[in-house]
Amino acid sequence: MKTQSETIARQEISGVVDALVTANQDADGALAFHLVVGPADRPGECDRIEFSLDAEHAAALFGTPTTRPTPFTVPCRVGVELHSIPSLHH
């Protein structure tokens, strides 16, 4: 029986958009990814997503592929800043 995280990791993504990703790693090994989704020439229209991994999970993410299952999951923290939220009122 699949775990919930395995089911989530295997779900298909319905669409792909342009984005930029920046990665920062601190001295303790924690890793943060900053994702800017949208047109690079219009940053004010972009949505922003950040997810960060504790050092132990960052190490697992970049470990040797032969020592981990595929796909595999690691816990992270996610922050989202949406440029615009579709209005329910017309």
C-alpha positions in Angstrom: 0.0 0.0 0.0 1.4 3.4 -1.0 1.9 6.1 1.6 0.2 9.5 1.1 3.6 11.1 0.3 4.3 8.5 -2.4 0.9 9.1 -3.9 1.4 12.9 -4.0 4.9 12.5 -5.4 3.6 10.4 -8.3 0.7 12.6 -9.4 1.0 14.2 -12.8 1.3 18.0 -13.1 -1.3 19.4 -15.4 0.8 22.2 -16.9 4.3 23.8 -17.0 5.1 27.5 -16.7 8.3 29.5 -17.0 10.1 30.2 -13.7 13.5 31.1 -12.2 14.9 29.2 -9.2 17.6 30.4 -6.9 19.1 28.1 -4.2 20.8 29.2 -1.0 22.6 27.0 1.5 23.5 28.2 4.9 26.6 27.2 6.9 24.7 24.5 8.7 23.6 22.9 5.5 20.0 24.0 5.4 18.9 24.7 1.8 16.3 27.2 0.6 14.9 27.4 -2.9 13.3 30.6 -4.1 11.0 30.1 -7.1 9.7 33.1 -9.2 6.9 32.0 -11.5 5.9 34.2 -14.4 7.4 36.4 -17.0 11.0 37.3 -16.2 10.7 40.7 -17.8 7.7 41.6 -15.6 8.8 40.6 -12.1 5.8 42.5 -10.5 3.5 40.1 -12.2 5.3 37.0 -10.9 4.2 34.6 -8.1 6.9 33.7 -5.5 7.4 30.4 -3.8 10.0 29.5 -1.3 10.7 26.0 0.1 13.4 25.1 2.5 14.9 21.9 3.7 16.7 21.1 7.0 20.3 20.1 6.5 19.6 16.4 7.0 16.9 16.5 4.3 19.0 18.5 1.9 21.7 15.9 2.3 19.2 13.1 1.5 18.0 15.0 -1.5 21.5 15.2 -3.0 22.6 11.7 -1.8 23.7 8.9 -4.1 20.8 7.9 -6.3 21.6 4.2 -5.8 20.9 4.6 -2.0 17.4 6.0 -2.3 14.1 4.9 -3.8 12.8 6.7 -6.9 10.8 8.8 -6.6 11.5 9.8 -3.0 10.3 12.5 -0.7 11.8 14.7 2.0 9.9 17.1 4.2 10.1 20.8 3.6 8.6 24.2 4.5 6.8 26.2 1.8 5.9 29.8 1.6 3.8 31.2 -1.3 3.1 34.8 -2.4 0.6 34.9 -5.2 0.6 38.0 -7.4 -3.1 37.7 -8.1 -5.8 35.5 -6.8 -8.8 35.0 -9.2 -11.8 36.8 -8.0 -15.0 34.9 -7.2 -17.0 38.1 -7.8 -17.3 39.4 -11.4 
